[in-house]
Amino acid sequence: MSETTELYPGAVAAKTPDKPAVVMAGSGDIVTYAELDETANRLSHLFRAAGLMPGDHMAFCMENRAEYLPIMWGAHYAGLYYTAVSSRLTTEELGYIIEDSGSKAFITSPYKADTVAGLGSALNGVDVKLSVGGAVDGFDSFEEAIAKFPNAALENRSEAVPMLYSSGTTGRPKGVKPGFPDEPLGHGDPLATMMTLLFGASADSVYLSPAPLYHSAPLRYCASFQRVGATIIVMENFDAEGALAAIEKHRVTHSQWVPTMFVRMLKLPEETRARYDMSSLECVVHAAAPCPVGVKRQMFDWWGEVIHEYYAGTEGNGFVYCGPKDWLAHPGSVGKAINCTVHIVDDDGQEVPIGEEGTIYFEGSTLQTFEYHNDPEKTQGAMLGDWSTLGDIGKLDEDGFLYLTDRKANMIISGGVNIYPQETENVLTMHPKVRDVAVFGVPNTDFGEEVKAVVQPVEMGEAGEALERELIAYCREHLADVKCPRSVDFREELPRHPTGKLYKRLLKDEYWKGHETRLL
């Protein structure tokens, strides 16, 4: 990083044009830094010629593919707000985001042809419609379109930022709109600086991204590692053994995961795990959800003291970090705030004593300011004076280490007792016969709600009353009775996003069908 003051792919391309910027783990397709920079330059000229100016919006929706990051950088070079959209969305959901974001350009691929075919009026305000990698009805060829423009830098380029959409656990998702940076390109990304200081990101790094690129952390971290000249290995889809193979083949030094991926890899047979060489790993980062202590201990035993953790959100309103040694001294913690102050607050807006649970608020973040696009009410609802929250529940210990207990929206109220199901999920995840688990509240006429577990067993043939009794008894060995499931149902697969996010609402809706409210 010290070799150049300009942190963006063009600066890397000027020095090492033939260095791989992107390698697709499955296909082996390679994009060099010169090719990435050329695609981004040509696309940025196309946007400008179409009338898109700095601060305007564009969106793109496609699978993980070699052109994904070059397209993102093309929008960045043009100074646009860019919205990477989940490739799993329906036509209605995609159309809503295109319209709500006010996108004037939209790029997709044949993978989404059926979805975009029904967008209709949602594209009325879109001036640029491109398809990469093949034809899509109503869209121009991406490759032919950018070929008409020069491989030269736009004048007076500035930094830009993504505007990504929240998961929308209640109602429609909302765009998290950061304040627009007032910095020249290559000089205004605090996250890239943080990656070098915390995780040792450098031009020598090989970074594995096993998750969908449209998700906030993969998109931002891939961009940050490319700013310093690292090579990014992109998995088309996560596969537990495939991830191990990619680490060995490419001598991966850095990677980022979600706890579910750890669980999937740990569930592989021992002989499979032992087959692959993990010795190249220098820094393994995980986030997005609390990691069960038992799972993380097993990962330390397997990969060594290379596992780092952070707690943050798309909003960028705070960053909490936990290095390997700190976690081993404070197991279960997500770390200490490094760019802000953390406050734990009760429902009356008052700070609670050390060790007590409450809503987590951040004060004084240096990463970015934000608002929820077109939703001032939601923006205001996340604020407590100058403090802001992601809606999570946690507590601080005497050393200032933060522990997450759950999201407020997941809280179960049974007989007046507040139960946060994350703790129960963490216990059941460690049972050797459990592959995946969701815990949530279901109707109970006496108590309002009772605790339910839905489990994906390792062997579906074992699902039944005997395993149900075994899992409930196992839970009661580790937790108070009130936190344990009253019943367990079994599914072949849980509705989990490739990023690891569990769509618990889809399960809960099944059990609450026919109830007008959550109050019985």
C-alpha positions as CSV (number, residue, x, y, z in Angstrom):
1,M,0.0,0.0,0.0
2,S,2.9,2.4,0.7
3,E,4.1,2.0,-2.9
4,T,1.3,4.2,-4.2
5,T,-1.0,6.8,-2.9
6,E,-3.7,5.9,-5.4
7,L,-5.8,2.9,-4.3
8,Y,-7.9,1.6,-7.3
9,P,-7.4,-1.0,-10.0
10,G,-6.1,1.4,-12.6
11,A,-3.1,2.2,-10.5
12,V,-2.4,-1.5,-10.2
13,A,-2.9,-2.1,-13.9
14,A,-0.3,0.6,-14.7
15,K,2.3,-1.3,-12.8
16,T,1.3,-5.0,-13.2
17,P,-1.1,-5.1,-16.2
18,D,-1.0,-8.9,-16.6
19,K,-1.6,-9.7,-12.9
20,P,-4.9,-11.7,-12.3
21,A,-7.4,-9.4,-10.7
22,V,-10.2,-12.1,-10.8
23,V,-10.0,-15.8,-11.1
24,M,-13.2,-17.8,-11.2
25,A,-12.8,-20.9,-9.0
26,G,-15.0,-23.2,-11.1
27,S,-14.3,-22.2,-14.7
28,G,-10.8,-21.0,-14.3
29,D,-11.6,-17.8,-16.2
30,I,-9.1,-15.0,-15.5
31,V,-9.5,-11.2,-15.7
32,T,-6.2,-9.3,-15.5
33,Y,-5.9,-5.9,-14.0
34,A,-5.4,-4.4,-17.4
35,E,-8.6,-6.1,-18.7
36,L,-10.5,-5.0,-15.6
37,D,-9.4,-1.4,-15.9
38,E,-10.2,-1.4,-19.7
39,T,-13.7,-2.7,-19.2
40,A,-14.3,-0.2,-16.3
41,N,-12.9,2.7,-18.4
42,R,-15.1,1.9,-21.4
43,L,-18.2,1.4,-19.3
44,S,-17.7,4.6,-17.5
45,H,-17.5,6.5,-20.8
46,L,-20.7,4.7,-21.9
47,F,-22.5,5.9,-18.7
48,R,-21.3,9.5,-19.2
49,A,-22.3,9.5,-22.9
50,A,-25.8,8.3,-21.8
51,G,-26.1,11.3,-19.5
52,L,-25.4,9.7,-16.2
53,M,-23.5,12.1,-14.0
54,P,-21.8,11.7,-10.6
55,G,-24.4,10.9,-7.9
56,D,-26.8,9.2,-10.4
57,H,-27.8,5.6,-9.8
58,M,-27.4,2.4,-11.7
59,A,-28.2,-1.3,-10.8
60,F,-26.9,-4.7,-11.9
61,C,-28.3,-8.2,-11.3
62,M,-26.5,-11.3,-12.3
63,E,-24.8,-14.4,-11.0
64,N,-21.2,-14.6,-9.8
65,R,-19.2,-14.2,-13.1
66,A,-15.9,-12.9,-14.3
67,E,-17.4,-9.5,-15.5
68,Y,-19.1,-8.8,-12.1
69,L,-16.3,-6.8,-10.5
70,P,-15.2,-5.0,-13.7
71,I,-18.9,-3.8,-14.1
72,M,-18.9,-2.6,-10.5
73,W,-15.7,-0.6,-11.1
74,G,-17.1,0.9,-14.3
75,A,-19.9,2.4,-12.2
76,H,-17.4,3.5,-9.6
77,Y,-15.2,5.1,-12.2
78,A,-18.2,7.0,-13.4
79,G,-19.0,8.3,-9.9
80,L,-22.3,6.6,-9.7
81,Y,-24.3,5.1,-6.8
82,Y,-24.4,1.5,-7.8
83,T,-26.8,-1.1,-6.5
84,A,-25.8,-4.8,-6.7
85,V,-29.1,-6.7,-6.6
86,S,-29.6,-10.2,-5.4
87,S,-29.8,-12.7,-8.2
88,R,-32.4,-14.7,-6.2
89,L,-35.1,-12.0,-6.4
90,T,-38.4,-12.3,-8.2
91,T,-39.4,-10.0,-11.0
92,E,-41.6,-8.0,-8.6
93,E,-38.8,-7.6,-6.1
94,L,-36.2,-6.7,-8.8
95,G,-38.6,-4.1,-10.4
96,Y,-39.2,-2.5,-7.0
97,I,-35.5,-1.9,-6.4
98,I,-34.8,-0.6,-9.9
99,E,-37.7,1.9,-9.5
100,D,-37.0,2.8,-5.9
101,S,-33.3,3.4,-6.5
102,G,-34.1,5.6,-9.5
103,S,-31.6,3.7,-11.6
104,K,-30.9,5.1,-15.0
105,A,-28.9,2.1,-16.1
106,F,-29.4,-1.6,-15.6
107,I,-27.1,-4.5,-16.5
108,T,-28.0,-8.2,-16.3
109,S,-27.1,-11.6,-17.9
110,P,-28.9,-14.5,-19.6
111,Y,-29.0,-16.1,-16.1
112,K,-31.8,-13.6,-15.2
113,A,-33.5,-13.5,-18.6
114,D,-36.8,-15.0,-17.3
115,T,-36.9,-12.6,-14.3
116,V,-36.2,-9.4,-16.3
117,A,-38.6,-10.4,-19.1
118,G,-41.5,-9.3,-16.9
119,L,-40.1,-6.0,-15.6
120,G,-42.2,-3.9,-18.0
121,S,-42.8,-0.4,-16.6
122,A,-40.1,-0.8,-14.0
123,L,-37.7,-0.1,-16.8
124,N,-39.4,3.0,-18.0
125,G,-36.8,5.3,-16.4
126,V,-33.9,3.2,-17.4
127,D,-31.9,4.7,-20.3
128,V,-29.1,2.0,-20.5
129,K,-30.1,-1.6,-20.6
130,L,-27.3,-4.1,-21.2
131,S,-26.8,-7.9,-21.1
132,V,-23.4,-9.4,-20.5
133,G,-22.4,-12.8,-21.7
134,G,-25.3,-13.4,-24.1
135,A,-28.6,-12.0,-25.5
136,V,-31.6,-11.0,-23.4
137,D,-34.7,-9.7,-25.1
138,G,-34.9,-5.9,-24.9
139,F,-31.3,-5.4,-23.8
140,D,-28.2,-4.4,-25.9
141,S,-25.1,-6.5,-25.9
142,F,-22.7,-5.3,-23.1
143,E,-19.7,-6.3,-25.1
144,E,-20.7,-4.5,-28.3
145,A,-21.8,-1.4,-26.4
146,I,-18.6,-0.8,-24.5
147,A,-16.4,-1.6,-27.5
148,K,-17.6,1.7,-29.0
149,F,-16.0,3.8,-26.2
150,P,-12.3,4.5,-25.5
151,N,-10.0,2.8,-23.0
152,A,-9.1,6.0,-21.3
153,A,-9.8,7.5,-18.0
154,L,-12.7,10.0,-17.6
155,E,-11.5,13.4,-16.5
156,N,-11.8,14.5,-12.8
157,R,-12.9,11.1,-11.5
158,S,-14.1,11.0,-7.9
159,E,-14.8,8.2,-5.4
160,A,-18.2,6.6,-5.5
161,V,-20.2,4.2,-3.2
162,P,-22.6,1.4,-3.5
163,M,-26.3,1.8,-2.4
164,L,-27.2,-1.7,-1.3
165,Y,-30.6,-2.8,-0.1
166,S,-31.4,-4.1,3.4
167,S,-32.9,-7.6,3.7
168,G,-36.4,-6.3,4.3
169,T,-37.4,-8.5,7.2
170,T,-40.5,-6.4,7.5
171,G,-42.0,-4.7,4.5
172,R,-40.1,-3.7,1.5
173,P,-36.3,-3.6,1.6
174,K,-34.7,-0.1,1.7
175,G,-31.6,1.2,0.1
176,V,-28.8,2.1,2.5
177,K,-27.6,5.3,1.0
178,P,-24.2,6.5,2.3
179,G,-23.2,10.1,2.0
180,F,-21.5,10.7,-1.3
181,P,-17.7,11.0,-1.0
182,D,-15.9,14.2,-1.9
183,E,-12.6,12.6,-2.7
184,P,-10.7,12.0,-6.0
185,L,-10.6,8.4,-7.2
186,G,-8.1,6.3,-5.2
187,H,-7.9,8.5,-2.2
188,G,-11.1,8.1,-0.2
189,D,-11.7,4.6,1.0
190,P,-11.2,4.0,4.7
191,L,-12.2,0.4,4.4
192,A,-9.2,-0.4,2.2
193,T,-7.0,1.2,4.8
194,M,-8.6,-0.9,7.5
195,M,-8.1,-4.0,5.5
196,T,-4.4,-3.4,5.4
197,L,-4.0,-2.5,9.1
198,L,-6.3,-5.2,10.5
199,F,-6.0,-8.1,8.1
200,G,-2.7,-7.5,6.3
201,A,-4.2,-7.0,2.8
202,S,-1.5,-6.3,0.2
203,A,-0.6,-6.9,-3.4
204,D,0.7,-10.3,-2.4
205,S,-2.7,-11.4,-1.0
206,V,-4.9,-14.0,-2.6
207,Y,-8.4,-13.4,-1.4
208,L,-11.1,-16.1,-1.6
209,S,-14.7,-14.9,-1.9
210,P,-17.1,-17.9,-1.5
211,A,-20.3,-15.9,-1.3
212,P,-22.5,-14.1,-3.8
213,L,-20.9,-10.9,-4.8
214,Y,-24.0,-8.8,-4.5
215,H,-23.9,-9.1,-0.8
216,S,-22.4,-6.1,1.0
217,A,-19.4,-7.7,2.6
218,P,-18.1,-9.7,-0.4
219,L,-18.6,-6.7,-2.7
220,R,-16.8,-4.2,-0.5
221,Y,-14.0,-6.6,0.6
222,C,-13.3,-7.7,-3.0
223,A,-13.1,-4.0,-4.0
224,S,-10.8,-3.2,-1.1
225,F,-8.4,-6.1,-1.8
226,Q,-8.4,-5.0,-5.5
227,R,-7.5,-1.5,-4.5
228,V,-4.2,-2.8,-3.1
229,G,-3.6,-5.2,-6.0
230,A,-4.6,-8.5,-4.6
231,T,-5.9,-11.4,-6.7
232,I,-9.6,-12.3,-6.0
233,I,-10.7,-16.0,-6.3
234,V,-14.5,-16.0,-6.8
235,M,-16.5,-19.1,-6.3
236,E,-19.5,-19.3,-8.6
237,N,-21.4,-21.0,-5.8
238,F,-20.4,-22.1,-2.3
239,D,-19.5,-25.7,-1.9
240,A,-17.9,-26.9,1.3
241,E,-15.3,-29.2,-0.3
242,G,-14.9,-27.0,-3.3
243,A,-13.9,-24.1,-1.0
244,L,-11.1,-26.3,0.5
245,A,-10.0,-27.3,-2.9
246,A,-9.8,-23.6,-4.0
247,I,-7.7,-22.7,-0.9
248,E,-5.2,-25.4,-1.7
249,K,-5.1,-24.8,-5.5
250,H,-4.7,-21.1,-5.4
251,R,-2.7,-20.8,-2.1
252,V,-5.3,-18.5,-0.7
253,T,-4.0,-16.2,2.0
254,H,-7.2,-14.3,3.0
255,S,-10.9,-15.2,2.9
256,Q,-14.2,-14.2,4.4
257,W,-17.0,-16.5,5.5
258,V,-20.2,-16.7,7.4
259,P,-20.6,-19.2,10.3
260,T,-22.9,-21.4,8.3
261,M,-20.1,-22.1,5.9
262,F,-17.8,-23.1,8.8
263,V,-20.5,-25.5,10.0
264,R,-20.8,-27.0,6.5
265,M,-17.1,-27.5,6.2
266,L,-16.9,-29.0,9.7
267,K,-19.6,-31.5,8.8
268,L,-17.5,-32.9,6.0
269,P,-16.0,-36.3,6.8
270,E,-12.7,-36.1,8.6
271,E,-10.8,-37.8,5.8
272,T,-12.2,-35.2,3.3
273,R,-11.1,-32.3,5.5
274,A,-7.7,-33.8,6.0
275,R,-7.2,-34.2,2.2
276,Y,-6.6,-30.4,1.7
277,D,-3.7,-28.2,2.6
278,M,-4.8,-25.1,4.5
279,S,-1.3,-23.9,5.4
280,S,-1.4,-20.9,3.1
281,L,-4.1,-19.2,5.2
282,E,-2.9,-16.0,6.9
283,C,-6.2,-14.3,7.8
284,V,-9.7,-15.8,7.9
285,V,-12.5,-13.3,8.5
286,H,-16.0,-14.1,9.5
287,A,-19.1,-11.9,10.1
288,A,-22.8,-11.5,9.3
289,A,-24.1,-13.7,12.1
290,P,-23.0,-14.8,15.6
291,C,-20.7,-17.8,15.5
292,P,-21.4,-20.6,18.0
293,V,-18.4,-20.8,20.4
294,G,-18.1,-24.5,19.8
295,V,-17.9,-24.0,16.0
296,K,-15.3,-21.4,16.3
297,R,-13.1,-23.5,18.7
298,Q,-13.2,-26.3,16.1
299,M,-12.1,-23.9,13.4
300,F,-9.2,-22.7,15.5
301,D,-8.2,-26.3,16.1
302,W,-8.3,-27.0,12.3
303,W,-7.0,-23.8,10.8
304,G,-5.0,-22.3,13.7
305,E,-5.0,-18.8,15.1
306,V,-5.8,-17.0,11.9
307,I,-9.5,-16.4,12.5
308,H,-10.6,-12.8,12.8
309,E,-14.2,-11.5,13.4
310,Y,-16.0,-8.3,13.0
311,Y,-19.5,-6.9,13.6
312,A,-20.8,-4.2,11.3
313,G,-23.6,-3.6,8.8
314,T,-24.2,-2.3,5.3
315,E,-25.0,1.0,7.1
316,G,-21.3,1.4,8.0
317,N,-22.3,3.1,11.2
318,G,-19.8,1.2,13.4
319,F,-17.1,-1.4,13.3
320,V,-16.4,-3.9,16.1
321,Y,-13.3,-6.2,15.7
322,C,-12.0,-9.3,17.4
323,G,-8.6,-10.7,16.6
324,P,-7.7,-14.4,17.3
325,K,-6.0,-13.8,20.7
326,D,-8.8,-11.5,21.9
327,W,-11.4,-14.0,21.1
328,L,-9.6,-16.9,22.8
329,A,-9.5,-14.6,25.9
330,H,-13.1,-13.6,25.5
331,P,-14.9,-16.5,23.8
332,G,-18.2,-15.6,22.2
333,S,-17.3,-11.9,21.8
334,V,-17.4,-10.1,18.5
335,G,-14.7,-7.8,19.8
336,K,-14.3,-4.1,20.7
337,A,-15.3,-1.0,18.8
338,I,-12.3,0.4,16.9
339,N,-13.8,3.4,15.1
340,C,-16.8,4.3,17.4
341,T,-18.3,4.0,20.8
342,V,-20.8,1.2,21.6
343,H,-23.7,1.9,23.9
344,I,-26.2,-0.7,25.2
345,V,-29.6,0.8,25.7
346,D,-32.9,-0.4,27.1
347,D,-36.4,0.2,25.7
348,D,-36.6,3.6,27.4
349,G,-33.4,4.8,25.7
350,Q,-31.3,4.6,28.8
351,E,-27.9,2.9,29.0
352,V,-27.9,-0.4,31.0
353,P,-25.2,-1.6,33.4
354,I,-22.2,-3.7,32.2
355,G,-23.3,-7.2,31.6
356,E,-27.0,-6.5,30.9
357,E,-28.6,-6.9,27.5
358,G,-30.1,-4.2,25.4
359,T,-30.1,-2.7,21.9
360,I,-26.7,-1.9,20.5
361,Y,-26.1,1.7,19.4
362,F,-23.0,3.2,17.7
363,E,-21.7,6.7,18.3
364,G,-19.1,8.5,16.2
365,S,-18.3,6.1,13.4
366,T,-15.5,7.2,11.0
367,L,-16.6,5.0,8.1
368,Q,-19.6,6.7,6.6
369,T,-22.9,8.5,7.3
370,F,-26.1,7.0,5.9
371,E,-29.8,7.3,5.4
372,Y,-32.4,4.8,4.2
373,H,-33.3,5.8,0.7
374,N,-36.8,7.3,0.4
375,D,-37.7,6.4,4.0
376,P,-37.0,9.2,6.5
377,E,-39.2,7.4,9.0
378,K,-36.9,4.3,9.0
379,T,-33.9,6.5,9.1
380,Q,-35.2,8.3,12.2
381,G,-36.2,5.0,13.8
382,A,-32.6,3.9,13.7
383,M,-31.4,7.0,15.6
384,L,-31.2,7.9,19.2
385,G,-29.9,11.4,19.2
386,D,-26.5,11.1,17.4
387,W,-26.4,7.3,18.0
388,S,-27.6,4.8,15.4
389,T,-28.5,1.1,15.6
390,L,-28.8,-2.0,13.4
391,G,-31.5,-3.4,15.7
392,D,-29.3,-6.0,17.3
393,I,-29.3,-7.1,20.9
394,G,-26.1,-7.5,22.9
395,K,-24.1,-6.7,26.1
396,L,-20.7,-5.4,27.1
397,D,-18.3,-7.0,29.5
398,E,-16.0,-5.1,31.9
399,D,-13.2,-5.1,29.3
400,G,-15.4,-3.4,26.7
401,F,-15.9,-6.5,24.6
402,L,-19.3,-6.8,22.9
403,Y,-21.4,-10.0,22.8
404,L,-24.3,-10.4,20.4
405,T,-27.3,-12.2,21.7
406,D,-29.9,-11.8,18.9
407,R,-31.8,-9.5,16.6
408,K,-34.7,-7.7,18.3
409,A,-37.1,-8.8,15.6
410,N,-36.3,-12.5,16.5
411,M,-37.2,-12.2,20.1
412,I,-39.7,-14.7,21.5
413,I,-42.0,-13.6,24.3
414,S,-43.3,-16.7,26.1
415,G,-45.4,-16.1,29.2
416,G,-43.8,-12.6,29.6
417,V,-40.3,-13.9,29.4
418,N,-38.0,-12.5,26.6
419,I,-36.1,-15.3,24.8
420,Y,-33.5,-14.7,22.2
421,P,-33.3,-17.8,20.0
422,Q,-29.7,-17.4,18.9
423,E,-28.4,-19.0,22.1
424,T,-30.6,-22.1,21.4
425,E,-29.5,-22.3,17.8
426,N,-25.9,-22.2,18.9
427,V,-26.4,-25.2,21.1
428,L,-28.4,-27.3,18.6
429,T,-25.9,-26.5,15.9
430,M,-23.2,-28.4,17.8
431,H,-25.2,-31.7,17.9
432,P,-23.5,-34.1,15.5
433,K,-26.8,-35.1,13.9
434,V,-27.8,-31.5,13.0
435,R,-26.8,-29.9,9.7
436,D,-28.8,-26.7,10.1
437,V,-31.3,-25.3,12.5
438,A,-33.7,-22.4,13.0
439,V,-35.4,-21.5,16.3
440,F,-38.3,-19.1,16.6
441,G,-41.6,-18.5,18.4
442,V,-44.8,-20.3,17.4
443,P,-48.4,-19.7,18.7
444,N,-49.2,-21.0,22.2
445,T,-52.7,-20.2,23.6
446,D,-51.4,-20.1,27.2
447,F,-48.1,-18.3,26.9
448,G,-48.5,-16.4,23.6
449,E,-45.5,-18.1,22.1
450,E,-43.5,-21.2,22.6
451,V,-40.1,-22.1,21.3
452,K,-39.9,-24.2,18.1
453,A,-36.9,-25.7,16.4
454,V,-36.9,-26.7,12.8
455,V,-33.9,-28.9,12.0
456,Q,-32.2,-30.1,8.8
457,P,-30.6,-33.4,10.0
458,V,-27.4,-34.8,8.7
459,E,-29.3,-37.9,7.7
460,M,-32.9,-37.3,6.8
461,G,-33.7,-40.9,7.5
462,E,-33.1,-40.3,11.2
463,A,-35.8,-37.6,11.4
464,G,-38.6,-38.6,13.8
465,E,-39.7,-38.7,17.4
466,A,-36.6,-40.3,18.7
467,L,-34.3,-37.6,17.3
468,E,-36.7,-34.9,18.4
469,R,-36.5,-36.2,22.0
470,E,-32.7,-36.5,21.7
471,L,-32.3,-32.9,20.6
472,I,-34.6,-31.5,23.2
473,A,-32.8,-33.4,25.9
474,Y,-29.5,-32.2,24.5
475,C,-30.6,-28.6,24.6
476,R,-31.8,-29.0,28.2
477,E,-28.4,-30.2,29.2
478,H,-26.9,-26.8,28.2
479,L,-29.7,-24.2,28.6
480,A,-32.5,-23.2,31.0
481,D,-35.8,-25.1,30.2
482,V,-37.5,-21.9,29.0
483,K,-35.0,-21.4,26.2
484,C,-35.3,-25.0,24.9
485,P,-37.8,-26.0,22.1
486,R,-41.1,-27.6,23.1
487,S,-41.1,-29.4,19.8
488,V,-38.8,-30.1,16.8
489,D,-39.8,-30.4,13.2
490,F,-37.5,-31.7,10.4
491,R,-36.9,-30.4,6.9
492,E,-34.6,-31.6,4.1
493,E,-33.3,-28.0,3.7
494,L,-33.9,-24.7,5.5
495,P,-34.6,-21.5,3.4
496,R,-31.1,-20.1,3.7
497,H,-29.6,-17.5,1.4
498,P,-26.2,-18.3,-0.2
499,T,-24.7,-15.6,2.0
500,G,-25.6,-17.7,5.0
501,K,-28.6,-15.5,6.0
502,L,-31.5,-17.6,7.2
503,Y,-35.0,-16.6,5.9
504,K,-36.6,-17.3,9.3
505,R,-39.6,-15.3,8.4
506,L,-40.6,-17.8,5.7
507,L,-40.7,-20.5,8.3
508,K,-42.4,-18.4,10.9
509,D,-45.1,-17.4,8.5
510,E,-46.1,-21.1,8.0
511,Y,-46.7,-21.5,11.7
512,W,-48.5,-18.2,12.2
513,K,-50.8,-18.6,9.2
514,G,-54.4,-17.8,10.2
515,H,-53.4,-15.6,13.1
516,E,-54.1,-11.9,12.5
517,T,-51.6,-10.7,15.0
518,R,-48.7,-12.1,17.0
519,L,-50.7,-11.5,20.2
520,L,-52.9,-14.5,21.4
